[in-house]
Amino acid sequence: MHGFLNLNKPFGFTSHDCVAKVRRLLRLKKVGHGGTLDPAATGVLPIAVGKATRLLQYLRHDKAYFATVRLGVRTTTDDLEGEIIESQPVSGLDLATVKEALDRFRGTIRQIPPKYSAIQVGGRRLYDLARSGVEVEVPERTVEVYSIEVLDWRDGKFPEVDLQIVCGGGTYIRAIARDLGSALQTGGTLAKLIRTHSSGFSRSDSLTLEQLADKMEMGTFQLIPPSAVLQHLIPISLADADVRRWCQGQKIADLPCDLASKPADAIRRVQDEDGRFLGIGTWVESAQLLVPKLVAIDGDLK
């Protein structure tokens, strides 16, 4: 079995927990995920099975979330799973002020990931360091936030705002919640998070672990083929003679200009003239060569 699974991660499970569960259900060892979700978050968790794990690096990086930010509260983890650092009722705050503050979180922004996160510093995970009481300087990073839309606003002592956020990989929604609270001078933490889209997968098409177990029992489960998941990559179609050379791991030269068009020096999805997936290659413009990175024969990555 080689391909992908669009898993709807349940509350309370780590991404590693989900991988372990899928391993048991499919009775396969080679399973990986395409983007960590915190235990308190739910939603889309792309899963690669078999040799498709080698394709995880080529997935799309865009993600979308439904997030609820609670104002007036700060926690150690920047969500409701952590200890409360400060809790102060909010007064005089309106939605217009919140919307104005959100403007600074759109586009290319700098953010400091939460202290409780999977980022490594000095070879150790930040959450391990935090749990051990070790204070380290968390490195700032640049991330892309394509859009933030306010979906709902609930006033009160601890107001909540529901947001739809579309962003690039590596963006921490907990950090946005924390920093929005700082910008409003109220404090803020993430109260709820659902990943609705990730790497081309949608929550509406996802399977729960229970649904996966049922399909496995009935013998109706089918993995999503790599060719369907990698549609965002520019395709190069090879003629039969070049297919044979490609499957032998050879570099391919003298391709028609329309098949090896720009952008130059970029990853390509390689296929035959019937659209059968043949693997991943890099088109090197300066040498006019298609260089194999991963070769698939009959759908099996070599």
C-alpha positions as protocol buffer text, in pm:
chain_id: "A"
residue {
  index: 1
  type: MET
  ca { x: 0 y: 0 z: 0 }
}
residue {
  index: 2
  type: HIS
  ca { x: 143 y: 332 z: -112 }
}
residue {
  index: 3
  type: GLY
  ca { x: -50 y: 659 z: -109 }
}
residue {
  index: 4
  type: PHE
  ca { x: -218 y: 916 z: 114 }
}
residue {
  index: 5
  type: LEU
  ca { x: -494 y: 934 z: 372 }
}
residue {
  index: 6
  type: ASN
  ca { x: -687 y: 1247 z: 462 }
}
residue {
  index: 7
  type: LEU
  ca { x: -732 y: 1197 z: 837 }
}
residue {
  index: 8
  type: ASN
  ca { x: -962 y: 1402 z: 1060 }
}
residue {
  index: 9
  type: LYS
  ca { x: -751 y: 1418 z: 1378 }
}
residue {
  index: 10
  type: PRO
  ca { x: -954 y: 1385 z: 1699 }
}
residue {
  index: 11
  type: PHE
  ca { x: -922 y: 1605 z: 2006 }
}
residue {
  index: 12
  type: GLY
  ca { x: -663 y: 1490 z: 2260 }
}
residue {
  index: 13
  type: PHE
  ca { x: -451 y: 1290 z: 2017 }
}
residue {
  index: 14
  type: THR
  ca { x: -101 y: 1394 z: 1918 }
}
residue {
  index: 15
  type: SER
  ca { x: -5 y: 1364 z: 1552 }
}
residue {
  index: 16
  type: HIS
  ca { x: 226 y: 1079 z: 1656 }
}
residue {
  index: 17
  type: ASP
  ca { x: -68 y: 905 z: 1826 }
}
residue {
  index: 18
  type: CYS
  ca { x: -259 y: 921 z: 1497 }
}
residue {
  index: 19
  type: VAL
  ca { x: 32 y: 778 z: 1301 }
}
residue {
  index: 20
  type: ALA
  ca { x: 61 y: 491 z: 1550 }
}
residue {
  index: 21
  type: LYS
  ca { x: -314 y: 422 z: 1525 }
}
residue {
  index: 22
  type: VAL
  ca { x: -305 y: 421 z: 1144 }
}
residue {
  index: 23
  type: ARG
  ca { x: -6 y: 183 z: 1152 }
}
residue {
  index: 24
  type: ARG
  ca { x: -211 y: -63 z: 1359 }
}
residue {
  index: 25
  type: LEU
  ca { x: -524 y: -30 z: 1146 }
}
residue {
  index: 26
  type: LEU
  ca { x: -339 y: -73 z: 814 }
}
residue {
  index: 27
  type: ARG
  ca { x: -89 y: -323 z: 960 }
}
residue {
  index: 28
  type: LEU
  ca { x: 197 y: -127 z: 807 }
}
residue {
  index: 29
  type: LYS
  ca { x: 508 y: 20 z: 967 }
}
residue {
  index: 30
  type: LYS
  ca { x: 586 y: 291 z: 714 }
}
residue {
  index: 31
  type: VAL
  ca { x: 341 y: 573 z: 796 }
}
residue {
  index: 32
  type: GLY
  ca { x: 411 y: 944 z: 839 }
}
residue {
  index: 33
  type: HIS
  ca { x: 220 y: 1271 z: 868 }
}
residue {
  index: 34
  type: GLY
  ca { x: 243 y: 1597 z: 678 }
}
residue {
  index: 35
  type: GLY
  ca { x: 218 y: 1866 z: 946 }
}
residue {
  index: 36
  type: THR
  ca { x: 193 y: 1850 z: 1324 }
}
residue {
  index: 37
  type: LEU
  ca { x: -132 y: 1938 z: 1500 }
}
residue {
  index: 38
  type: ASP
  ca { x: -142 y: 2007 z: 1874 }
}
residue {
  index: 39
  type: PRO
  ca { x: -339 y: 1756 z: 2086 }
}
residue {
  index: 40
  type: ALA
  ca { x: -613 y: 2014 z: 2151 }
}
residue {
  index: 41
  type: ALA
  ca { x: -652 y: 2087 z: 1778 }
}
residue {
  index: 42
  type: THR
  ca { x: -867 y: 1882 z: 1542 }
}
residue {
  index: 43
  type: GLY
  ca { x: -906 y: 1857 z: 1168 }
}
residue {
  index: 44
  type: VAL
  ca { x: -702 y: 1771 z: 862 }
}
residue {
  index: 45
  type: LEU
  ca { x: -386 y: 1569 z: 918 }
}
residue {
  index: 46
  type: PRO
  ca { x: -236 y: 1444 z: 589 }
}
residue {
  index: 47
  type: ILE
  ca { x: -102 y: 1090 z: 631 }
}
residue {
  index: 48
  type: ALA
  ca { x: 142 y: 920 z: 391 }
}
residue {
  index: 49
  type: VAL
  ca { x: 155 y: 543 z: 374 }
}
residue {
  index: 50
  type: GLY
  ca { x: 433 y: 316 z: 247 }
}
residue {
  index: 51
  type: LYS
  ca { x: 684 y: 468 z: 11 }
}
residue {
  index: 52
  type: ALA
  ca { x: 458 y: 773 z: -30 }
}
residue {
  index: 53
  type: THR
  ca { x: 621 y: 898 z: 292 }
}
residue {
  index: 54
  type: ARG
  ca { x: 908 y: 1006 z: 63 }
}
residue {
  index: 55
  type: LEU
  ca { x: 665 y: 1244 z: -108 }
}
residue {
  index: 56
  type: LEU
  ca { x: 566 y: 1437 z: 206 }
}
residue {
  index: 57
  type: GLN
  ca { x: 828 y: 1704 z: 133 }
}
residue {
  index: 58
  type: TYR
  ca { x: 659 y: 1781 z: -199 }
}
residue {
  index: 59
  type: LEU
  ca { x: 310 y: 1850 z: -63 }
}
residue {
  index: 60
  type: ARG
  ca { x: 159 y: 2195 z: -84 }
}
residue {
  index: 61
  type: HIS
  ca { x: 246 y: 2413 z: 217 }
}
residue {
  index: 62
  type: ASP
  ca { x: -77 y: 2615 z: 247 }
}
residue {
  index: 63
  type: LYS
  ca { x: -315 y: 2553 z: 536 }
}
residue {
  index: 64
  type: ALA
  ca { x: -646 y: 2695 z: 659 }
}
residue {
  index: 65
  type: TYR
  ca { x: -788 y: 2707 z: 1012 }
}
residue {
  index: 66
  type: PHE
  ca { x: -1098 y: 2793 z: 1210 }
}
residue {
  index: 67
  type: ALA
  ca { x: -969 y: 2950 z: 1531 }
}
residue {
  index: 68
  type: THR
  ca { x: -1134 y: 3093 z: 1841 }
}
residue {
  index: 69
  type: VAL
  ca { x: -930 y: 3348 z: 2035 }
}
residue {
  index: 70
  type: ARG
  ca { x: -1028 y: 3427 z: 2395 }
}
residue {
  index: 71
  type: LEU
  ca { x: -923 y: 3771 z: 2517 }
}
residue {
  index: 72
  type: GLY
  ca { x: -841 y: 3865 z: 2875 }
}
residue {
  index: 73
  type: VAL
  ca { x: -651 y: 3542 z: 2940 }
}
residue {
  index: 74
  type: ARG
  ca { x: -282 y: 3447 z: 2905 }
}
residue {
  index: 75
  type: THR
  ca { x: -152 y: 3091 z: 2950 }
}
residue {
  index: 76
  type: THR
  ca { x: 184 y: 2917 z: 2952 }
}
residue {
  index: 77
  type: THR
  ca { x: 110 y: 2730 z: 2629 }
}
residue {
  index: 78
  type: ASP
  ca { x: -84 y: 3010 z: 2451 }
}
residue {
  index: 79
  type: ASP
  ca { x: -395 y: 2788 z: 2451 }
}
residue {
  index: 80
  type: LEU
  ca { x: -639 y: 2662 z: 2712 }
}
residue {
  index: 81
  type: GLU
  ca { x: -431 y: 2347 z: 2773 }
}
residue {
  index: 82
  type: GLY
  ca { x: -173 y: 2547 z: 2970 }
}
residue {
  index: 83
  type: GLU
  ca { x: -168 y: 2705 z: 3312 }
}
residue {
  index: 84
  type: ILE
  ca { x: -328 y: 3048 z: 3340 }
}
residue {
  index: 85
  type: ILE
  ca { x: -68 y: 3321 z: 3382 }
}
residue {
  index: 86
  type: GLU
  ca { x: -314 y: 3609 z: 3392 }
}
residue {
  index: 87
  type: SER
  ca { x: -691 y: 3640 z: 3382 }
}
residue {
  index: 88
  type: GLN
  ca { x: -838 y: 3988 z: 3372 }
}
residue {
  index: 89
  type: PRO
  ca { x: -1194 y: 4071 z: 3255 }
}
residue {
  index: 90
  type: VAL
  ca { x: -1202 y: 4295 z: 2949 }
}
residue {
  index: 91
  type: SER
  ca { x: -1411 y: 4610 z: 2925 }
}
residue {
  index: 92
  type: GLY
  ca { x: -1463 y: 4869 z: 2655 }
}
residue {
  index: 93
  type: LEU
  ca { x: -1338 y: 4651 z: 2368 }
}
residue {
  index: 94
  type: ASP
  ca { x: -1536 y: 4639 z: 2046 }
}
residue {
  index: 95
  type: LEU
  ca { x: -1512 y: 4442 z: 1723 }
}
residue {
  index: 96
  type: ALA
  ca { x: -1389 y: 4738 z: 1521 }
}
residue {
  index: 97
  type: THR
  ca { x: -1082 y: 4765 z: 1746 }
}
residue {
  index: 98
  type: VAL
  ca { x: -1016 y: 4393 z: 1711 }
}
residue {
  index: 99
  type: LYS
  ca { x: -1042 y: 4410 z: 1331 }
}
residue {
  index: 100
  type: GLU
  ca { x: -798 y: 4701 z: 1322 }
}
residue {
  index: 101
  type: ALA
  ca { x: -548 y: 4507 z: 1536 }
}
residue {
  index: 102
  type: LEU
  ca { x: -577 y: 4205 z: 1306 }
}
residue {
  index: 103
  type: ASP
  ca { x: -437 y: 4407 z: 1015 }
}
residue {
  index: 104
  type: ARG
  ca { x: -82 y: 4365 z: 1147 }
}
residue {
  index: 105
  type: PHE
  ca { x: -109 y: 3986 z: 1121 }
}
residue {
  index: 106
  type: ARG
  ca { x: -172 y: 3971 z: 747 }
}
residue {
  index: 107
  type: GLY
  ca { x: 100 y: 3920 z: 489 }
}
residue {
  index: 108
  type: THR
  ca { x: 462 y: 3837 z: 567 }
}
residue {
  index: 109
  type: ILE
  ca { x: 501 y: 3864 z: 944 }
}
residue {
  index: 110
  type: ARG
  ca { x: 753 y: 3776 z: 1213 }
}
residue {
  index: 111
  type: GLN
  ca { x: 638 y: 3564 z: 1504 }
}
residue {
  index: 112
  type: ILE
  ca { x: 792 y: 3386 z: 1801 }
}
residue {
  index: 113
  type: PRO
  ca { x: 660 y: 3029 z: 1828 }
}
residue {
  index: 114
  type: PRO
  ca { x: 509 y: 2919 z: 2161 }
}
residue {
  index: 115
  type: LYS
  ca { x: 751 y: 2787 z: 2423 }
}
residue {
  index: 116
  type: TYR
  ca { x: 551 y: 2465 z: 2419 }
}
residue {
  index: 117
  type: SER
  ca { x: 607 y: 2362 z: 2057 }
}
residue {
  index: 118
  type: ALA
  ca { x: 790 y: 2093 z: 1860 }
}
residue {
  index: 119
  type: ILE
  ca { x: 1064 y: 2324 z: 1733 }
}
residue {
  index: 120
  type: GLN
  ca { x: 1415 y: 2206 z: 1823 }
}
residue {
  index: 121
  type: VAL
  ca { x: 1669 y: 2428 z: 1995 }
}
residue {
  index: 122
  type: GLY
  ca { x: 2009 y: 2274 z: 2062 }
}
residue {
  index: 123
  type: GLY
  ca { x: 1880 y: 1933 z: 1959 }
}
residue {
  index: 124
  type: ARG
  ca { x: 1587 y: 1932 z: 2205 }
}
residue {
  index: 125
  type: ARG
  ca { x: 1218 y: 2003 z: 2153 }
}
residue {
  index: 126
  type: LEU
  ca { x: 1097 y: 2331 z: 2301 }
}
residue {
  index: 127
  type: TYR
  ca { x: 815 y: 2156 z: 2489 }
}
residue {
  index: 128
  type: ASP
  ca { x: 1067 y: 1922 z: 2655 }
}
residue {
  index: 129
  type: LEU
  ca { x: 1279 y: 2219 z: 2762 }
}
residue {
  index: 130
  type: ALA
  ca { x: 973 y: 2405 z: 2892 }
}
residue {
  index: 131
  type: ARG
  ca { x: 852 y: 2105 z: 3092 }
}
residue {
  index: 132
  type: SER
  ca { x: 1200 y: 2072 z: 3241 }
}
residue {
  index: 133
  type: GLY
  ca { x: 1195 y: 2437 z: 3349 }
}
residue {
  index: 134
  type: VAL
  ca { x: 1480 y: 2528 z: 3113 }
}
residue {
  index: 135
  type: GLU
  ca { x: 1453 y: 2885 z: 2986 }
}
residue {
  index: 136
  type: VAL
  ca { x: 1574 y: 2931 z: 2626 }
}
residue {
  index: 137
  type: GLU
  ca { x: 1539 y: 3209 z: 2374 }
}
residue {
  index: 138
  type: VAL
  ca { x: 1284 y: 3096 z: 2117 }
}
residue {
  index: 139
  type: PRO
  ca { x: 1403 y: 3193 z: 1768 }
}
residue {
  index: 140
  type: GLU
  ca { x: 1179 y: 3429 z: 1575 }
}
residue {
  index: 141
  type: ARG
  ca { x: 1063 y: 3316 z: 1232 }
}
residue {
  index: 142
  type: THR
  ca { x: 909 y: 3466 z: 920 }
}
residue {
  index: 143
  type: VAL
  ca { x: 572 y: 3324 z: 815 }
}
residue {
  index: 144
  type: GLU
  ca { x: 305 y: 3400 z: 556 }
}
residue {
  index: 145
  type: VAL
  ca { x: -54 y: 3478 z: 652 }
}
residue {
  index: 146
  type: TYR
  ca { x: -258 y: 3506 z: 334 }
}
residue {
  index: 147
  type: SER
  ca { x: -585 y: 3609 z: 493 }
}
residue {
  index: 148
  type: ILE
  ca { x: -763 y: 3652 z: 827 }
}
residue {
  index: 149
  type: GLU
  ca { x: -1141 y: 3687 z: 828 }
}
residue {
  index: 150
  type: VAL
  ca { x: -1359 y: 3752 z: 1132 }
}
residue {
  index: 151
  type: LEU
  ca { x: -1647 y: 3503 z: 1142 }
}
residue {
  index: 152
  type: ASP
  ca { x: -1805 y: 3588 z: 1477 }
}
residue {
  index: 153
  type: TRP
  ca { x: -1760 y: 3809 z: 1784 }
}
residue {
  index: 154
  type: ARG
  ca { x: -1894 y: 3734 z: 2131 }
}
residue {
  index: 155
  type: ASP
  ca { x: -1875 y: 4017 z: 2384 }
}
residue {
  index: 156
  type: GLY
  ca { x: -1849 y: 3967 z: 2759 }
}
residue {
  index: 157
  type: LYS
  ca { x: -1596 y: 3963 z: 3043 }
}
residue {
  index: 158
  type: PHE
  ca { x: -1372 y: 3741 z: 2832 }
}
residue {
  index: 159
  type: PRO
  ca { x: -1466 y: 3821 z: 2472 }
}
residue {
  index: 160
  type: GLU
  ca { x: -1410 y: 3563 z: 2199 }
}
residue {
  index: 161
  type: VAL
  ca { x: -1350 y: 3614 z: 1829 }
}
residue {
  index: 162
  type: ASP
  ca { x: -1382 y: 3340 z: 1568 }
}
residue {
  index: 163
  type: LEU
  ca { x: -1133 y: 3367 z: 1283 }
}
residue {
  index: 164
  type: GLN
  ca { x: -1075 y: 3198 z: 951 }
}
residue {
  index: 165
  type: ILE
  ca { x: -701 y: 3200 z: 881 }
}
residue {
  index: 166
  type: VAL
  ca { x: -526 y: 3093 z: 561 }
}
residue {
  index: 167
  type: CYS
  ca { x: -149 y: 3072 z: 595 }
}
residue {
  index: 168
  type: GLY
  ca { x: 173 y: 2909 z: 488 }
}
residue {
  index: 169
  type: GLY
  ca { x: 352 y: 2624 z: 659 }
}
residue {
  index: 170
  type: GLY
  ca { x: 519 y: 2686 z: 995 }
}
residue {
  index: 171
  type: THR
  ca { x: 263 y: 2945 z: 1110 }
}
residue {
  index: 172
  type: TYR
  ca { x: 157 y: 2907 z: 1474 }
}
residue {
  index: 173
  type: ILE
  ca { x: -207 y: 3006 z: 1529 }
}
residue {
  index: 174
  type: ARG
  ca { x: -141 y: 3002 z: 1905 }
}
residue {
  index: 175
  type: ALA
  ca { x: 119 y: 3273 z: 1850 }
}
residue {
  index: 176
  type: ILE
  ca { x: -134 y: 3483 z: 1657 }
}
residue {
  index: 177
  type: ALA
  ca { x: -382 y: 3447 z: 1945 }
}
residue {
  index: 178
  type: ARG
  ca { x: -116 y: 3545 z: 2200 }
}
residue {
  index: 179
  type: ASP
  ca { x: 12 y: 3838 z: 1994 }
}
residue {
  index: 180
  type: LEU
  ca { x: -340 y: 3965 z: 1917 }
}
residue {
  index: 181
  type: GLY
  ca { x: -401 y: 3982 z: 2292 }
}
residue {
  index: 182
  type: SER
  ca { x: -75 y: 4174 z: 2334 }
}
residue {
  index: 183
  type: ALA
  ca { x: -169 y: 4417 z: 2056 }
}
residue {
  index: 184
  type: LEU
  ca { x: -505 y: 4482 z: 2226 }
}
residue {
  index: 185
  type: GLN
  ca { x: -336 y: 4503 z: 2570 }
}
residue {
  index: 186
  type: THR
  ca { x: -583 y: 4248 z: 2704 }
}
residue {
  index: 187
  type: GLY
  ca { x: -391 y: 3925 z: 2680 }
}
residue {
  index: 188
  type: GLY
  ca { x: -515 y: 3647 z: 2456 }
}
residue {
  index: 189
  type: THR
  ca { x: -505 y: 3271 z: 2417 }
}
residue {
  index: 190
  type: LEU
  ca { x: -630 y: 3013 z: 2170 }
}
residue {
  index: 191
  type: ALA
  ca { x: -957 y: 2857 z: 2284 }
}
residue {
  index: 192
  type: LYS
  ca { x: -1031 y: 2631 z: 1984 }
}
residue {
  index: 193
  type: LEU
  ca { x: -853 y: 2525 z: 1665 }
}
residue {
  index: 194
  type: ILE
  ca { x: -976 y: 2323 z: 1367 }
}
residue {
  index: 195
  type: ARG
  ca { x: -757 y: 2276 z: 1060 }
}
residue {
  index: 196
  type: THR
  ca { x: -1001 y: 2287 z: 770 }
}
residue {
  index: 197
  type: HIS
  ca { x: -751 y: 2251 z: 483 }
}
residue {
  index: 198
  type: SER
  ca { x: -392 y: 2131 z: 455 }
}
residue {
  index: 199
  type: SER
  ca { x: -172 y: 2057 z: 155 }
}
residue {
  index: 200
  type: GLY
  ca { x: -471 y: 2025 z: -77 }
}
residue {
  index: 201
  type: PHE
  ca { x: -674 y: 1807 z: 163 }
}
residue {
  index: 202
  type: SER
  ca { x: -1011 y: 1930 z: 291 }
}
residue {
  index: 203
  type: ARG
  ca { x: -1185 y: 1850 z: 619 }
}
residue {
  index: 204
  type: SER
  ca { x: -1508 y: 1782 z: 429 }
}
residue {
  index: 205
  type: ASP
  ca { x: -1340 y: 1484 z: 259 }
}
residue {
  index: 206
  type: SER
  ca { x: -1152 y: 1355 z: 564 }
}
residue {
  index: 207
  type: LEU
  ca { x: -1192 y: 1026 z: 751 }
}
residue {
  index: 208
  type: THR
  ca { x: -1206 y: 982 z: 1126 }
}
residue {
  index: 209
  type: LEU
  ca { x: -1012 y: 695 z: 1282 }
}
residue {
  index: 210
  type: GLU
  ca { x: -1343 y: 519 z: 1343 }
}
residue {
  index: 211
  type: GLN
  ca { x: -1445 y: 555 z: 977 }
}
residue {
  index: 212
  type: LEU
  ca { x: -1104 y: 426 z: 868 }
}
residue {
  index: 213
  type: ALA
  ca { x: -1144 y: 123 z: 1096 }
}
residue {
  index: 214
  type: ASP
  ca { x: -1490 y: 53 z: 951 }
}
residue {
  index: 215
  type: LYS
  ca { x: -1363 y: 76 z: 593 }
}
residue {
  index: 216
  type: MET
  ca { x: -1073 y: -155 z: 670 }
}
residue {
  index: 217
  type: GLU
  ca { x: -1312 y: -409 z: 823 }
}
residue {
  index: 218
  type: MET
  ca { x: -1540 y: -394 z: 517 }
}
residue {
  index: 219
  type: GLY
  ca { x: -1246 y: -402 z: 274 }
}
residue {
  index: 220
  type: THR
  ca { x: -1351 y: -77 z: 107 }
}
residue {
  index: 221
  type: PHE
  ca { x: -1062 y: 151 z: 209 }
}
residue {
  index: 222
  type: GLN
  ca { x: -852 y: 295 z: -72 }
}
residue {
  index: 223
  type: LEU
  ca { x: -553 y: 526 z: -44 }
}
residue {
  index: 224
  type: ILE
  ca { x: -538 y: 852 z: -240 }
}
residue {
  index: 225
  type: PRO
  ca { x: -282 y: 809 z: -521 }
}
residue {
  index: 226
  type: PRO
  ca { x: 23 y: 1041 z: -535 }
}
residue {
  index: 227
  type: SER
  ca { x: -81 y: 1173 z: -876 }
}
residue {
  index: 228
  type: ALA
  ca { x: -398 y: 1321 z: -720 }
}
residue {
  index: 229
  type: VAL
  ca { x: -212 y: 1480 z: -430 }
}
residue {
  index: 230
  type: LEU
  ca { x: 71 y: 1635 z: -636 }
}
residue {
  index: 231
  type: GLN
  ca { x: -144 y: 1820 z: -890 }
}
residue {
  index: 232
  type: HIS
  ca { x: 11 y: 2152 z: -783 }
}
residue {
  index: 233
  type: LEU
  ca { x: 347 y: 2050 z: -931 }
}
residue {
  index: 234
  type: ILE
  ca { x: 413 y: 2136 z: -1296 }
}
residue {
  index: 235
  type: PRO
  ca { x: 383 y: 1816 z: -1501 }
}
residue {
  index: 236
  type: ILE
  ca { x: 625 y: 1685 z: -1761 }
}
residue {
  index: 237
  type: SER
  ca { x: 493 y: 1408 z: -1986 }
}
residue {
  index: 238
  type: LEU
  ca { x: 746 y: 1165 z: -2129 }
}
residue {
  index: 239
  type: ALA
  ca { x: 725 y: 968 z: -2452 }
}
residue {
  index: 240
  type: ASP
  ca { x: 764 y: 590 z: -2434 }
}
residue {
  index: 241
  type: ALA
  ca { x: 1137 y: 593 z: -2516 }
}
residue {
  index: 242
  type: ASP
  ca { x: 1204 y: 847 z: -2241 }
}
residue {
  index: 243
  type: VAL
  ca { x: 984 y: 657 z: -1995 }
}
residue {
  index: 244
  type: ARG
  ca { x: 1212 y: 354 z: -2022 }
}
residue {
  index: 245
  type: ARG
  ca { x: 1521 y: 566 z: -1960 }
}
residue {
  index: 246
  type: TRP
  ca { x: 1351 y: 751 z: -1671 }
}
residue {
  index: 247
  type: CYS
  ca { x: 1257 y: 422 z: -1501 }
}
residue {
  index: 248
  type: GLN
  ca { x: 1624 y: 323 z: -1520 }
}
residue {
  index: 249
  type: GLY
  ca { x: 1714 y: 638 z: -1327 }
}
residue {
  index: 250
  type: GLN
  ca { x: 1864 y: 820 z: -1625 }
}
residue {
  index: 251
  type: LYS
  ca { x: 1861 y: 1196 z: -1685 }
}
residue {
  index: 252
  type: ILE
  ca { x: 1636 y: 1301 z: -1972 }
}
residue {
  index: 253
  type: ALA
  ca { x: 1755 y: 1557 z: -2229 }
}
residue {
  index: 254
  type: ASP
  ca { x: 1613 y: 1713 z: -2547 }
}
residue {
  index: 255
  type: LEU
  ca { x: 1260 y: 1751 z: -2414 }
}
residue {
  index: 256
  type: PRO
  ca { x: 1017 y: 1963 z: -2620 }
}
residue {
  index: 257
  type: CYS
  ca { x: 1020 y: 2326 z: -2506 }
}
residue {
  index: 258
  type: ASP
  ca { x: 650 y: 2322 z: -2414 }
}
residue {
  index: 259
  type: LEU
  ca { x: 707 y: 2028 z: -2176 }
}
residue {
  index: 260
  type: ALA
  ca { x: 1008 y: 2177 z: -1996 }
}
residue {
  index: 261
  type: SER
  ca { x: 886 y: 2532 z: -1972 }
}
residue {
  index: 262
  type: LYS
  ca { x: 951 y: 2774 z: -1688 }
}
residue {
  index: 263
  type: PRO
  ca { x: 986 y: 2826 z: -1400 }
}
residue {
  index: 264
  type: ALA
  ca { x: 1340 y: 2703 z: -1443 }
}
residue {
  index: 265
  type: ASP
  ca { x: 1523 y: 2475 z: -1199 }
}
residue {
  index: 266
  type: ALA
  ca { x: 1199 y: 2367 z: -1033 }
}
residue {
  index: 267
  type: ILE
  ca { x: 1043 y: 2043 z: -914 }
}
residue {
  index: 268
  type: ARG
  ca { x: 827 y: 1864 z: -1172 }
}
residue {
  index: 269
  type: ARG
  ca { x: 566 y: 1590 z: -1150 }
}
residue {
  index: 270
  type: VAL
  ca { x: 675 y: 1335 z: -1410 }
}
residue {
  index: 271
  type: GLN
  ca { x: 420 y: 1123 z: -1596 }
}
residue {
  index: 272
  type: ASP
  ca { x: 379 y: 927 z: -1916 }
}
residue {
  index: 273
  type: GLU
  ca { x: 160 y: 1038 z: -2206 }
}
residue {
  index: 274
  type: ASP
  ca { x: -141 y: 865 z: -2047 }
}
residue {
  index: 275
  type: GLY
  ca { x: -94 y: 1058 z: -1720 }
}
residue {
  index: 276
  type: ARG
  ca { x: 50 y: 765 z: -1520 }
}
residue {
  index: 277
  type: PHE
  ca { x: 263 y: 893 z: -1231 }
}
residue {
  index: 278
  type: LEU
  ca { x: 635 y: 826 z: -1285 }
}
residue {
  index: 279
  type: GLY
  ca { x: 790 y: 1019 z: -998 }
}
residue {
  index: 280
  type: ILE
  ca { x: 951 y: 1351 z: -915 }
}
residue {
  index: 281
  type: GLY
  ca { x: 1226 y: 1528 z: -1107 }
}
residue {
  index: 282
  type: THR
  ca { x: 1407 y: 1860 z: -1122 }
}
residue {
  index: 283
  type: TRP
  ca { x: 1420 y: 2050 z: -1449 }
}
residue {
  index: 284
  type: VAL
  ca { x: 1765 y: 2210 z: -1478 }
}
residue {
  index: 285
  type: GLU
  ca { x: 1722 y: 2494 z: -1725 }
}
residue {
  index: 286
  type: SER
  ca { x: 2094 y: 2567 z: -1773 }
}
residue {
  index: 287
  type: ALA
  ca { x: 2167 y: 2208 z: -1878 }
}
residue {
  index: 288
  type: GLN
  ca { x: 1828 y: 2139 z: -2043 }
}
residue {
  index: 289
  type: LEU
  ca { x: 1800 y: 1821 z: -1834 }
}
residue {
  index: 290
  type: LEU
  ca { x: 1527 y: 1649 z: -1634 }
}
residue {
  index: 291
  type: VAL
  ca { x: 1706 y: 1497 z: -1334 }
}
residue {
  index: 292
  type: PRO
  ca { x: 1533 y: 1216 z: -1138 }
}
residue {
  index: 293
  type: LYS
  ca { x: 1477 y: 1268 z: -766 }
}
residue {
  index: 294
  type: LEU
  ca { x: 1223 y: 991 z: -703 }
}
residue {
  index: 295
  type: VAL
  ca { x: 1135 y: 730 z: -964 }
}
residue {
  index: 296
  type: ALA
  ca { x: 807 y: 535 z: -960 }
}
residue {
  index: 297
  type: ILE
  ca { x: 755 y: 212 z: -1153 }
}
residue {
  index: 298
  type: ASP
  ca { x: 393 y: 94 z: -1166 }
}
residue {
  index: 299
  type: GLY
  ca { x: 316 y: 343 z: -890 }
}
residue {
  index: 300
  type: ASP
  ca { x: 589 y: 206 z: -663 }
}
residue {
  index: 301
  type: LEU
  ca { x: 861 y: 453 z: -566 }
}
residue {
  index: 302
  type: LYS
  ca { x: 1211 y: 313 z: -608 }
}
